[in-house]
Structures are given as C-alpha cells and as structure tokens.
C-alpha cells in the first residue's frame, strides 16, 4: 500500500512518505498578468498528484506534476 501525505499552499508543497522521506517543491514564479484566477488551482494540484502517484513516480515528480497542473489552472 502506498502511503503519502501531500500538502499544497501558494508558495509550495510538501510530501511526506511512510518511509519517513520528506520532499518539498516551490511554486513557479509566474510572469505578471499570468494569473487570471485561483479557482480550481488546488483541485488541479490534487489531480496532478494523483496522476503521478498512479504512475508510481517518485515523490519529487509527484509534487512537480501537481505544481504544473495548478499553474495551468491559474491561467484561466
């Protein structure tokens, strides 16, 4: 069974795995005017994380998938 806790906030994210490993990622420094709204960014982050977990990717990549998905959501 895969066990992780992932937390996301505006400035970054963290993943804690059952084996005691802690992985962090920072949010992108987006250009001015890129963000059109924040609605759905957290849900998009979660979707990216879940997609990466289902692909059995490493914790850093899990956070990267989530960060990319959240950033994409901010543009609309």
Gaussian input, Z-matrix of N, CA and C with variables (Angstrom, degrees):
# hf/3-21g

backbone

0 1
 N
 C     1     B1
 C     2     B2     1     A1
 N     3     B3     2     A2     1     D1
 C     4     B4     3     A3     2     D2
 C     5     B5     4     A4     3     D3
 N     6     B6     5     A5     4     D4
 C     7     B7     6     A6     5     D5
 C     8     B8     7     A7     6     D6
 N     9     B9     8     A8     7     D7
 C    10    B10     9     A9     8     D8
 C    11    B11    10    A10     9     D9
 N    12    B12    11    A11    10    D10
 C    13    B13    12    A12    11    D11
 C    14    B14    13    A13    12    D12
 N    15    B15    14    A14    13    D13
 C    16    B16    15    A15    14    D14
 C    17    B17    16    A16    15    D15
 N    18    B18    17    A17    16    D16
 C    19    B19    18    A18    17    D17
 C    20    B20    19    A19    18    D18
 N    21    B21    20    A20    19    D19
 C    22    B22    21    A21    20    D20
 C    23    B23    22    A22    21    D21
 N    24    B24    23    A23    22    D22
 C    25    B25    24    A24    23    D23
 C    26    B26    25    A25    24    D24
 N    27    B27    26    A26    25    D25
 C    28    B28    27    A27    26    D26
 C    29    B29    28    A28    27    D27
 N    30    B30    29    A29    28    D28
 C    31    B31    30    A30    29    D29
 C    32    B32    31    A31    30    D30
 N    33    B33    32    A32    31    D31
 C    34    B34    33    A33    32    D32
 C    35    B35    34    A34    33    D33
 N    36    B36    35    A35    34    D34
 C    37    B37    36    A36    35    D35
 C    38    B38    37    A37    36    D36
 N    39    B39    38    A38    37    D37
 C    40    B40    39    A39    38    D38
 C    41    B41    40    A40    39    D39
 N    42    B42    41    A41    40    D40
 C    43    B43    42    A42    41    D41
 C    44    B44    43    A43    42    D42
 N    45    B45    44    A44    43    D43
 C    46    B46    45    A45    44    D44
 C    47    B47    46    A46    45    D45
 N    48    B48    47    A47    46    D46
 C    49    B49    48    A48    47    D47
 C    50    B50    49    A49    48    D48
 N    51    B51    50    A50    49    D49
 C    52    B52    51    A51    50    D50
 C    53    B53    52    A52    51    D51
 N    54    B54    53    A53    52    D52
 C    55    B55    54    A54    53    D53
 C    56    B56    55    A55    54    D54
 N    57    B57    56    A56    55    D55
 C    58    B58    57    A57    56    D56
 C    59    B59    58    A58    57    D57
 N    60    B60    59    A59    58    D58
 C    61    B61    60    A60    59    D59
 C    62    B62    61    A61    60    D60
 N    63    B63    62    A62    61    D61
 C    64    B64    63    A63    62    D62
 C    65    B65    64    A64    63    D63
 N    66    B66    65    A65    64    D64
 C    67    B67    66    A66    65    D65
 C    68    B68    67    A67    66    D66
 N    69    B69    68    A68    67    D67
 C    70    B70    69    A69    68    D68
 C    71    B71    70    A70    69    D69
 N    72    B72    71    A71    70    D70
 C    73    B73    72    A72    71    D71
 C    74    B74    73    A73    72    D72
 N    75    B75    74    A74    73    D73
 C    76    B76    75    A75    74    D74
 C    77    B77    76    A76    75    D75
 N    78    B78    77    A77    76    D76
 C    79    B79    78    A78    77    D77
 C    80    B80    79    A79    78    D78
 N    81    B81    80    A80    79    D79
 C    82    B82    81    A81    80    D80
 C    83    B83    82    A82    81    D81
 N    84    B84    83    A83    82    D82
 C    85    B85    84    A84    83    D83
 C    86    B86    85    A85    84    D84
 N    87    B87    86    A86    85    D85
 C    88    B88    87    A87    86    D86
 C    89    B89    88    A88    87    D87
 N    90    B90    89    A89    88    D88
 C    91    B91    90    A90    89    D89
 C    92    B92    91    A91    90    D90
 N    93    B93    92    A92    91    D91
 C    94    B94    93    A93    92    D92
 C    95    B95    94    A94    93    D93
 N    96    B96    95    A95    94    D94
 C    97    B97    96    A96    95    D95
 C    98    B98    97    A97    96    D96
 N    99    B99    98    A98    97    D97
 C   100   B100    99    A99    98    D98
 C   101   B101   100   A100    99    D99
 N   102   B102   101   A101   100   D100
 C   103   B103   102   A102   101   D101
 C   104   B104   103   A103   102   D102
 N   105   B105   104   A104   103   D103
 C   106   B106   105   A105   104   D104
 C   107   B107   106   A106   105   D105
 N   108   B108   107   A107   106   D106
 C   109   B109   108   A108   107   D107
 C   110   B110   109   A109   108   D108
 N   111   B111   110   A110   109   D109
 C   112   B112   111   A111   110   D110
 C   113   B113   112   A112   111   D111
 N   114   B114   113   A113   112   D112
 C   115   B115   114   A114   113   D113
 C   116   B116   115   A115   114   D114
 N   117   B117   116   A116   115   D115
 C   118   B118   117   A117   116   D116
 C   119   B119   118   A118   117   D117
 N   120   B120   119   A119   118   D118
 C   121   B121   120   A120   119   D119
 C   122   B122   121   A121   120   D120
 N   123   B123   122   A122   121   D121
 C   124   B124   123   A123   122   D122
 C   125   B125   124   A124   123   D123
 N   126   B126   125   A125   124   D124
 C   127   B127   126   A126   125   D125
 C   128   B128   127   A127   126   D126
 N   129   B129   128   A128   127   D127
 C   130   B130   129   A129   128   D128
 C   131   B131   130   A130   129   D129
 N   132   B132   131   A131   130   D130
 C   133   B133   132   A132   131   D131
 C   134   B134   133   A133   132   D132
 N   135   B135   134   A134   133   D133
 C   136   B136   135   A135   134   D134
 C   137   B137   136   A136   135   D135
 N   138   B138   137   A137   136   D136
 C   139   B139   138   A138   137   D137
 C   140   B140   139   A139   138   D138
 N   141   B141   140   A140   139   D139
 C   142   B142   141   A141   140   D140
 C   143   B143   142   A142   141   D141
 N   144   B144   143   A143   142   D142
 C   145   B145   144   A144   143   D143
 C   146   B146   145   A145   144   D144
 N   147   B147   146   A146   145   D145
 C   148   B148   147   A147   146   D146
 C   149   B149   148   A148   147   D147
 N   150   B150   149   A149   148   D148
 C   151   B151   150   A150   149   D149
 C   152   B152   151   A151   150   D150
 N   153   B153   152   A152   151   D151
 C   154   B154   153   A153   152   D152
 C   155   B155   154   A154   153   D153
 N   156   B156   155   A155   154   D154
 C   157   B157   156   A156   155   D155
 C   158   B158   157   A157   156   D156
 N   159   B159   158   A158   157   D157
 C   160   B160   159   A159   158   D158
 C   161   B161   160   A160   159   D159
 N   162   B162   161   A161   160   D160
 C   163   B163   162   A162   161   D161
 C   164   B164   163   A163   162   D162
 N   165   B165   164   A164   163   D163
 C   166   B166   165   A165   164   D164
 C   167   B167   166   A166   165   D165
 N   168   B168   167   A167   166   D166
 C   169   B169   168   A168   167   D167
 C   170   B170   169   A169   168   D168
 N   171   B171   170   A170   169   D169
 C   172   B172   171   A171   170   D170
 C   173   B173   172   A172   171   D171
 N   174   B174   173   A173   172   D172
 C   175   B175   174   A174   173   D173
 C   176   B176   175   A175   174   D174
 N   177   B177   176   A176   175   D175
 C   178   B178   177   A177   176   D176
 C   179   B179   178   A178   177   D177
 N   180   B180   179   A179   178   D178
 C   181   B181   180   A180   179   D179
 C   182   B182   181   A181   180   D180
 N   183   B183   182   A182   181   D181
 C   184   B184   183   A183   182   D182
 C   185   B185   184   A184   183   D183
 N   186   B186   185   A185   184   D184
 C   187   B187   186   A186   185   D185
 C   188   B188   187   A187   186   D186
 N   189   B189   188   A188   187   D187
 C   190   B190   189   A189   188   D188
 C   191   B191   190   A190   189   D189
 N   192   B192   191   A191   190   D190
 C   193   B193   192   A192   191   D191
 C   194   B194   193   A193   192   D192
 N   195   B195   194   A194   193   D193
 C   196   B196   195   A195   194   D194
 C   197   B197   196   A196   195   D195
 N   198   B198   197   A197   196   D196
 C   199   B199   198   A198   197   D197
 C   200   B200   199   A199   198   D198
 N   201   B201   200   A200   199   D199
 C   202   B202   201   A201   200   D200
 C   203   B203   202   A202   201   D201
 N   204   B204   203   A203   202   D202
 C   205   B205   204   A204   203   D203
 C   206   B206   205   A205   204   D204
 N   207   B207   206   A206   205   D205
 C   208   B208   207   A207   206   D206
 C   209   B209   208   A208   207   D207
 N   210   B210   209   A209   208   D208
 C   211   B211   210   A210   209   D209
 C   212   B212   211   A211   210   D210
 N   213   B213   212   A212   211   D211
 C   214   B214   213   A213   212   D212
 C   215   B215   214   A214   213   D213
 N   216   B216   215   A215   214   D214
 C   217   B217   216   A216   215   D215
 C   218   B218   217   A217   216   D216
 N   219   B219   218   A218   217   D217
 C   220   B220   219   A219   218   D218
 C   221   B221   220   A220   219   D219
 N   222   B222   221   A221   220   D220
 C   223   B223   222   A222   221   D221
 C   224   B224   223   A223   222   D222
 N   225   B225   224   A224   223   D223
 C   226   B226   225   A225   224   D224
 C   227   B227   226   A226   225   D225

   B1=1.4457
   B2=1.5266
   B3=1.3079
   B4=1.4585
   B5=1.5261
   B6=1.3244
   B7=1.4565
   B8=1.5183
   B9=1.3374
   B10=1.4582
   B11=1.5192
   B12=1.3089
   B13=1.4614
   B14=1.5161
   B15=1.3332
   B16=1.4594
   B17=1.5222
   B18=1.3247
   B19=1.4635
   B20=1.5181
   B21=1.3281
   B22=1.4680
   B23=1.5256
   B24=1.3127
   B25=1.4646
   B26=1.5196
   B27=1.3053
   B28=1.4660
   B29=1.5285
   B30=1.3129
   B31=1.4628
   B32=1.5200
   B33=1.3297
   B34=1.4583
   B35=1.5087
   B36=1.3175
   B37=1.4617
   B38=1.5259
   B39=1.3244
   B40=1.4589
   B41=1.5240
   B42=1.3150
   B43=1.4594
   B44=1.5190
   B45=1.3208
   B46=1.4579
   B47=1.5208
   B48=1.3207
   B49=1.4590
   B50=1.5185
   B51=1.3152
   B52=1.4628
   B53=1.5237
   B54=1.3289
   B55=1.4665
   B56=1.5296
   B57=1.3361
   B58=1.4628
   B59=1.5160
   B60=1.3264
   B61=1.4656
   B62=1.5301
   B63=1.3292
   B64=1.4573
   B65=1.5232
   B66=1.3306
   B67=1.4661
   B68=1.5197
   B69=1.3340
   B70=1.4660
   B71=1.5232
   B72=1.3187
   B73=1.4653
   B74=1.5233
   B75=1.3084
   B76=1.4629
   B77=1.5148
   B78=1.3218
   B79=1.4613
   B80=1.5235
   B81=1.3071
   B82=1.4670
   B83=1.5201
   B84=1.3168
   B85=1.4607
   B86=1.5267
   B87=1.3184
   B88=1.4643
   B89=1.5248
   B90=1.3296
   B91=1.4634
   B92=1.5345
   B93=1.3020
   B94=1.4564
   B95=1.5301
   B96=1.3096
   B97=1.4558
   B98=1.5228
   B99=1.3334
   B100=1.4618
   B101=1.5264
   B102=1.3326
   B103=1.4602
   B104=1.5250
   B105=1.3308
   B106=1.4691
   B107=1.5216
   B108=1.3276
   B109=1.4605
   B110=1.5142
   B111=1.3199
   B112=1.4584
   B113=1.5250
   B114=1.3233
   B115=1.4565
   B116=1.5232
   B117=1.2974
   B118=1.4623
   B119=1.5128
   B120=1.3231
   B121=1.4692
   B122=1.5292
   B123=1.3106
   B124=1.4603
   B125=1.5190
   B126=1.3251
   B127=1.4676
   B128=1.5203
   B129=1.3225
   B130=1.4653
   B131=1.5233
   B132=1.3330
   B133=1.4595
   B134=1.5239
   B135=1.3127
   B136=1.4653
   B137=1.5305
   B138=1.3160
   B139=1.4619
   B140=1.5257
   B141=1.3270
   B142=1.4563
   B143=1.5170
   B144=1.3234
   B145=1.4671
   B146=1.5227
   B147=1.3198
   B148=1.4666
   B149=1.5259
   B150=1.3314
   B151=1.4673
   B152=1.5264
   B153=1.3243
   B154=1.4655
   B155=1.5266
   B156=1.3263
   B157=1.4667
   B158=1.5273
   B159=1.3357
   B160=1.4653
   B161=1.5230
   B162=1.3330
   B163=1.4674
   B164=1.5250
   B165=1.3441
   B166=1.4643
   B167=1.5312
   B168=1.3342
   B169=1.4629
   B170=1.5259
   B171=1.3288
   B172=1.4623
   B173=1.5297
   B174=1.3315
   B175=1.4626
   B176=1.5277
   B177=1.3166
   B178=1.4745
   B179=1.5266
   B180=1.3198
   B181=1.4579
   B182=1.5262
   B183=1.3207
   B184=1.4667
   B185=1.5322
   B186=1.3230
   B187=1.4651
   B188=1.5225
   B189=1.3180
   B190=1.4686
   B191=1.5301
   B192=1.3306
   B193=1.4761
   B194=1.5289
   B195=1.3325
   B196=1.4545
   B197=1.5110
   B198=1.3181
   B199=1.4689
   B200=1.5225
   B201=1.3135
   B202=1.4703
   B203=1.5281
   B204=1.3058
   B205=1.4649
   B206=1.5325
   B207=1.3222
   B208=1.4688
   B209=1.5180
   B210=1.3256
   B211=1.4687
   B212=1.5281
   B213=1.3176
   B214=1.4705
   B215=1.5311
   B216=1.3366
   B217=1.4552
   B218=1.5273
   B219=1.3202
   B220=1.4679
   B221=1.5303
   B222=1.3195
   B223=1.4622
   B224=1.5333
   B225=1.3181
   B226=1.4785
   B227=1.5122
   A1=109.17
   A2=115.97
   A3=122.73
   A4=108.79
   A5=117.10
   A6=120.72
   A7=110.06
   A8=115.17
   A9=122.11
   A10=108.91
   A11=115.49
   A12=122.07
   A13=105.73
   A14=116.54
   A15=121.68
   A16=108.33
   A17=115.47
   A18=122.01
   A19=108.09
   A20=115.25
   A21=121.95
   A22=109.17
   A23=116.11
   A24=121.88
   A25=107.25
   A26=117.78
   A27=121.62
   A28=113.74
   A29=118.32
   A30=120.95
   A31=115.21
   A32=117.96
   A33=118.55
   A34=113.28
   A35=115.01
   A36=121.15
   A37=109.33
   A38=114.26
   A39=120.91
   A40=108.59
   A41=115.19
   A42=121.83
   A43=108.22
   A44=116.32
   A45=122.20
   A46=107.58
   A47=116.64
   A48=122.02
   A49=110.74
   A50=115.13
   A51=121.30
   A52=112.28
   A53=117.15
   A54=120.52
   A55=112.40
   A56=116.93
   A57=121.19
   A58=114.35
   A59=117.94
   A60=121.08
   A61=110.24
   A62=115.91
   A63=123.33
   A64=107.70
   A65=116.45
   A66=122.26
   A67=108.04
   A68=116.88
   A69=120.83
   A70=110.47
   A71=115.34
   A72=122.11
   A73=107.86
   A74=115.84
   A75=120.57
   A76=109.20
   A77=116.09
   A78=120.87
   A79=109.96
   A80=115.58
   A81=120.98
   A82=110.85
   A83=115.80
   A84=121.74
   A85=105.94
   A86=116.28
   A87=121.46
   A88=110.92
   A89=116.38
   A90=119.32
   A91=111.87
   A92=114.71
   A93=120.37
   A94=109.66
   A95=116.12
   A96=121.67
   A97=114.06
   A98=118.15
   A99=121.41
   A100=111.26
   A101=116.32
   A102=120.48
   A103=110.06
   A104=115.03
   A105=121.52
   A106=111.18
   A107=116.72
   A108=122.07
   A109=109.52
   A110=115.46
   A111=119.44
   A112=112.86
   A113=117.33
   A114=120.38
   A115=110.58
   A116=116.01
   A117=121.34
   A118=115.41
   A119=118.42
   A120=120.07
   A121=111.49
   A122=117.35
   A123=120.54
   A124=112.13
   A125=115.96
   A126=120.00
   A127=110.62
   A128=116.73
   A129=120.74
   A130=110.84
   A131=116.44
   A132=120.02
   A133=109.77
   A134=116.22
   A135=121.24
   A136=110.83
   A137=117.58
   A138=120.98
   A139=111.14
   A140=117.01
   A141=120.45
   A142=112.19
   A143=116.19
   A144=121.13
   A145=109.84
   A146=116.90
   A147=120.18
   A148=111.83
   A149=117.24
   A150=120.38
   A151=110.46
   A152=116.88
   A153=120.83
   A154=111.68
   A155=116.90
   A156=120.69
   A157=109.85
   A158=116.54
   A159=119.99
   A160=112.27
   A161=116.47
   A162=120.96
   A163=111.44
   A164=116.47
   A165=122.79
   A166=112.39
   A167=115.97
   A168=121.36
   A169=110.14
   A170=115.96
   A171=120.87
   A172=110.61
   A173=116.18
   A174=121.67
   A175=113.13
   A176=118.39
   A177=120.61
   A178=110.36
   A179=116.45
   A180=120.71
   A181=111.00
   A182=116.94
   A183=121.37
   A184=109.16
   A185=116.97
   A186=120.71
   A187=111.71
   A188=117.06
   A189=120.62
   A190=111.42
   A191=117.25
   A192=120.61
   A193=109.78
   A194=116.07
   A195=119.59
   A196=112.89
   A197=116.34
   A198=121.12
   A199=111.68
   A200=116.79
   A201=120.91
   A202=110.59
   A203=116.91
   A204=120.21
   A205=111.77
   A206=116.21
   A207=119.67
   A208=111.26
   A209=116.95
   A210=120.94
   A211=110.86
   A212=116.41
   A213=119.88
   A214=110.12
   A215=117.00
   A216=120.65
   A217=112.40
   A218=116.63
   A219=120.67
   A220=112.87
   A221=117.05
   A222=120.31
   A223=113.05
   A224=117.81
   A225=118.50
   A226=111.93
   D1=133.69
   D2=179.82
   D3=-88.05
   D4=124.65
   D5=-178.78
   D6=-126.58
   D7=119.39
   D8=178.18
   D9=-143.20
   D10=153.48
   D11=168.84
   D12=-122.04
   D13=125.75
   D14=-179.71
   D15=-122.22
   D16=131.43
   D17=177.50
   D18=-124.50
   D19=137.05
   D20=-177.85
   D21=-128.55
   D22=137.09
   D23=173.97
   D24=-142.33
   D25=177.16
   D26=-172.50
   D27=-56.77
   D28=-34.64
   D29=-175.39
   D30=-94.30
   D31=-7.90
   D32=-179.05
   D33=169.93
   D34=-162.86
   D35=-179.39
   D36=-154.09
   D37=162.99
   D38=179.98
   D39=-142.76
   D40=143.97
   D41=177.20
   D42=-126.96
   D43=125.98
   D44=175.56
   D45=-113.74
   D46=121.34
   D47=-179.71
   D48=-97.86
   D49=158.99
   D50=-178.12
   D51=-60.13
   D52=-24.82
   D53=-179.69
   D54=-80.31
   D55=2.96
   D56=177.48
   D57=93.22
   D58=-2.92
   D59=-179.94
   D60=-76.13
   D61=134.23
   D62=176.62
   D63=-114.44
   D64=126.73
   D65=179.60
   D66=-124.91
   D67=138.27
   D68=179.29
   D69=-124.65
   D70=158.53
   D71=174.44
   D72=-145.78
   D73=148.50
   D74=176.64
   D75=-100.88
   D76=154.18
   D77=176.83
   D78=-73.16
   D79=160.31
   D80=178.35
   D81=-70.08
   D82=148.26
   D83=171.49
   D84=-90.19
   D85=91.75
   D86=-173.25
   D87=-81.04
   D88=148.08
   D89=-179.99
   D90=-65.41
   D91=152.03
   D92=179.06
   D93=-58.28
   D94=134.68
   D95=179.53
   D96=90.16
   D97=-8.78
   D98=-178.61
   D99=-68.29
   D100=-40.31
   D101=-175.55
   D102=-78.28
   D103=117.20
   D104=178.23
   D105=-99.31
   D106=-19.50
   D107=179.26
   D108=177.66
   D109=160.82
   D110=-177.89
   D111=-107.87
   D112=-4.84
   D113=-179.79
   D114=-60.17
   D115=126.42
   D116=176.96
   D117=89.30
   D118=-5.71
   D119=-178.25
   D120=-64.49
   D121=-40.97
   D122=178.55
   D123=-66.27
   D124=-41.30
   D125=176.94
   D126=-64.17
   D127=-39.72
   D128=178.50
   D129=-65.81
   D130=-39.91
   D131=175.76
   D132=-58.11
   D133=-47.23
   D134=-179.59
   D135=-60.50
   D136=-42.48
   D137=179.18
   D138=-61.70
   D139=-42.03
   D140=177.99
   D141=-64.24
   D142=-41.84
   D143=178.22
   D144=-62.08
   D145=-47.54
   D146=-178.74
   D147=-62.97
   D148=-39.83
   D149=177.82
   D150=-61.23
   D151=-43.50
   D152=-179.62
   D153=-68.02
   D154=-38.95
   D155=178.26
   D156=-63.88
   D157=-42.70
   D158=179.37
   D159=-64.08
   D160=-26.32
   D161=176.23
   D162=-85.41
   D163=0.82
   D164=179.56
   D165=59.68
   D166=40.12
   D167=179.96
   D168=-84.08
   D169=162.73
   D170=-179.07
   D171=-69.28
   D172=163.26
   D173=-173.44
   D174=-60.41
   D175=-38.74
   D176=179.06
   D177=-62.99
   D178=-42.61
   D179=179.42
   D180=-68.44
   D181=-34.73
   D182=175.61
   D183=-57.40
   D184=-48.30
   D185=179.05
   D186=-66.58
   D187=-37.89
   D188=178.73
   D189=-63.24
   D190=-43.84
   D191=177.08
   D192=-57.64
   D193=-46.91
   D194=179.69
   D195=-62.12
   D196=-42.33
   D197=-179.66
   D198=-63.62
   D199=-42.71
   D200=178.94
   D201=-63.87
   D202=-44.61
   D203=179.97
   D204=-63.67
   D205=-41.41
   D206=177.72
   D207=-63.74
   D208=-42.50
   D209=179.74
   D210=-63.06
   D211=-39.11
   D212=178.60
   D213=-63.33
   D214=-39.29
   D215=-179.58
   D216=-65.93
   D217=-29.81
   D218=-178.80
   D219=-67.68
   D220=-18.26
   D221=-174.80
   D222=-82.06
   D223=-4.44
   D224=-180.00
   D225=-133.95

